[in-house]
Amino acid sequence: MAIEIVIFSLIVMGLVYLTFRRRREKQITYIKNYKFPKKAGVKIKDVYPHLNDKDVSIVFDALRDYFYICNISCLDPKSYGLDLN
């Protein structure tokens, strides 16, 4: 009887682990493939007029890295503090 409970518990824990792992992989894929809206680039250029298109692209790459770090560190998305709308 006890061995069945242990086996069942291990199976459930394995399924939970796989579910969270797949979810994390989907989130990382989404972050890597996300296309920032053009309006965000315009806002960045308005605030920092000395930046050219290449610099704005670097900013977006850094922002993507930041989101990746937040994802792996399990920070709350509301704490990102960004409003690109």
Backbone as numpy.savetxt, mean C-alpha at the origin, in Angstrom:
# Nx Ny Nz CAx CAy CAz Cx Cy Cz
-9.21 -37.68 20.31 -10.03 -36.49 20.31 -9.16 -35.23 20.31
-8.11 -35.18 21.14 -7.27 -34.00 21.24 -6.47 -33.78 19.96
-6.06 -34.85 19.29 -5.26 -34.71 18.07 -6.09 -34.09 16.96
-7.39 -34.39 16.93 -8.26 -33.81 15.92 -8.40 -32.30 16.12
-8.46 -31.89 17.37 -8.57 -30.45 17.67 -7.29 -29.74 17.26
-6.16 -30.35 17.52 -4.87 -29.75 17.15 -4.77 -29.64 15.63
-5.12 -30.70 14.92 -5.05 -30.68 13.46 -6.01 -29.64 12.89
-7.22 -29.60 13.41 -8.20 -28.63 12.96 -7.70 -27.20 13.21
-7.12 -26.96 14.38 -6.59 -25.64 14.71 -5.46 -25.25 13.76
-4.58 -26.19 13.45 -3.49 -25.90 12.52 -4.01 -25.58 11.13
-5.03 -26.29 10.69 -5.61 -26.02 9.37 -6.24 -24.63 9.35
-6.98 -24.28 10.38 -7.61 -22.96 10.45 -6.55 -21.86 10.48
-5.52 -22.04 11.29 -4.46 -21.03 11.36 -3.75 -20.90 10.01
-3.54 -22.02 9.32 -2.91 -21.97 8.00 -3.77 -21.22 7.00
-5.08 -21.45 7.04 -5.98 -20.74 6.12 -6.03 -19.25 6.42
-6.03 -18.90 7.69 -6.02 -17.48 8.06 -4.73 -16.82 7.59
-3.61 -17.50 7.79 -2.32 -16.97 7.34 -2.31 -16.76 5.84
-2.78 -17.74 5.07 -2.80 -17.62 3.62 -3.71 -16.50 3.16
-4.83 -16.32 3.85 -5.75 -15.24 3.49 -5.09 -13.88 3.69
-4.44 -13.67 4.83 -3.78 -12.39 5.07 -2.61 -12.18 4.13
-1.90 -13.25 3.81 -0.77 -13.14 2.90 -1.23 -12.74 1.49
-2.30 -13.37 1.01 -2.83 -13.01 -0.31 -3.33 -11.57 -0.33
-3.97 -11.18 0.76 -4.47 -9.81 0.84 -3.31 -8.81 0.78
-2.24 -9.10 1.51 -1.08 -8.22 1.50 -0.46 -8.16 0.11
-0.38 -9.30 -0.58 0.19 -9.33 -1.93 -0.67 -8.51 -2.89
-1.98 -8.60 -2.76 -2.87 -7.80 -3.61 -2.68 -6.31 -3.35
-2.53 -5.95 -2.08 -2.32 -4.54 -1.74 -1.01 -4.02 -2.32
0.04 -4.82 -2.22 1.34 -4.41 -2.75 1.27 -4.28 -4.27
0.60 -5.21 -4.94 0.43 -5.12 -6.39 -0.35 -3.86 -6.75
-1.38 -3.55 -5.99 -2.17 -2.34 -6.24 -1.30 -1.09 -6.09
-0.49 -1.06 -5.05 0.39 0.10 -4.83 1.38 0.24 -5.98
1.97 -0.87 -6.42 2.95 -0.81 -7.52 2.33 -0.34 -8.82
1.09 -0.73 -9.09 0.45 -0.43 -10.37 -0.43 0.81 -10.34
-0.53 1.47 -9.20 -1.42 2.63 -9.08 -0.92 3.78 -9.95
-1.84 4.36 -10.69 -1.53 5.54 -11.50 -2.11 6.75 -10.80
-1.25 7.66 -10.39 -1.71 8.85 -9.71 -2.48 9.73 -10.70
-3.52 10.40 -10.22 -4.29 11.27 -11.12 -3.45 12.46 -11.59
-3.75 12.91 -12.80 -3.00 14.05 -13.34 -3.20 15.29 -12.49
-4.36 15.37 -11.85 -4.65 16.52 -11.00 -3.65 16.61 -9.84
-3.18 15.46 -9.36 -2.20 15.46 -8.28 -0.88 16.06 -8.75
-0.48 15.73 -9.98 0.74 16.31 -10.53 0.62 17.82 -10.71
-0.56 18.26 -11.12 -0.80 19.70 -11.28 -0.72 20.40 -9.92
-1.31 19.79 -8.90 -1.25 20.38 -7.56 0.19 20.47 -7.06
0.96 19.42 -7.32 2.36 19.44 -6.88 3.11 20.56 -7.60
2.86 20.71 -8.90 3.54 21.78 -9.65 3.08 23.16 -9.20
1.82 23.28 -8.77 1.34 24.57 -8.27 2.05 24.96 -6.97
2.23 23.98 -6.11 2.87 24.26 -4.82 4.38 24.40 -4.98
4.95 23.59 -5.87 6.40 23.62 -6.11 6.67 23.88 -7.60
6.56 25.13 -8.03 6.68 25.45 -9.47 8.05 25.17 -10.07
9.05 25.00 -9.24 10.40 24.74 -9.75 10.57 23.28 -10.20
9.61 22.41 -9.93 9.71 21.00 -10.32 9.26 20.82 -11.77
10.01 20.00 -12.50 9.58 19.66 -13.85 8.87 18.30 -13.82
8.49 17.80 -15.00 7.74 16.54 -15.06 8.54 15.36 -14.49
9.84 15.35 -14.76 10.68 14.26 -14.23 10.71 14.30 -12.71
10.79 15.49 -12.14 10.80 15.64 -10.68 9.48 15.19 -10.07
8.38 15.53 -10.72 7.06 15.11 -10.23 6.96 13.58 -10.27
7.53 12.98 -11.31 7.55 11.52 -11.39 8.34 10.92 -10.23
9.43 11.55 -9.87 10.23 11.09 -8.73 9.43 11.23 -7.44
8.69 12.32 -7.32 7.83 12.51 -6.14 6.81 11.39 -6.04
6.19 11.04 -7.16 5.21 9.96 -7.17 5.85 8.62 -6.82
7.06 8.39 -7.31 7.77 7.15 -6.96 8.05 7.10 -5.45
8.45 8.23 -4.89 8.72 8.29 -3.45 7.43 8.10 -2.66
6.35 8.67 -3.15 5.06 8.50 -2.49 4.61 7.05 -2.53
4.84 6.39 -3.65 4.53 4.97 -3.77 5.37 4.15 -2.78
6.64 4.51 -2.64 7.51 3.84 -1.66 6.98 4.05 -0.24
6.51 5.26 0.03 5.95 5.56 1.35 4.73 4.69 1.63
3.85 4.56 0.64 2.67 3.72 0.82 3.06 2.26 1.03
4.09 1.83 0.34 4.58 0.46 0.51 5.10 0.25 1.93
5.86 1.20 2.43 6.39 1.11 3.79 5.25 1.11 4.81
4.26 1.98 4.58 3.10 2.00 5.48 2.38 0.67 5.44
2.30 0.05 4.28 1.62 -1.23 4.15 2.34 -2.32 4.92
3.64 -2.38 4.79 4.37 -3.46 5.47 4.50 -3.19 6.97
4.35 -1.92 7.38 4.43 -1.63 8.81 3.06 -1.60 9.46
2.02 -1.86 8.68 0.63 -1.97 9.19 0.14 -0.66 9.80
0.51 0.46 9.25 -0.03 1.73 9.72 -1.46 1.91 9.22
-2.21 2.65 9.95 -3.58 2.94 9.57 -3.58 3.86 8.36
-4.31 3.51 7.28 -4.32 4.36 6.08 -4.77 5.79 6.36
-5.58 5.99 7.38 -6.04 7.35 7.70 -4.89 8.20 8.22
-3.83 7.57 8.68 -2.71 8.32 9.22 -1.73 8.77 8.14
-1.99 8.43 6.89 -1.09 8.85 5.81 -1.06 10.36 5.68
-2.19 11.00 5.93 -2.24 12.44 5.91 -2.19 13.06 4.54
-2.63 12.34 3.50 -2.58 12.87 2.14 -3.98 13.06 1.60
-4.18 14.16 0.89 -5.45 14.41 0.25 -5.15 14.79 -1.20
-5.27 13.82 -2.09 -4.96 14.06 -3.50 -6.20 14.38 -4.32
-7.33 14.52 -3.68 -8.58 14.82 -4.42 -8.74 16.28 -4.67
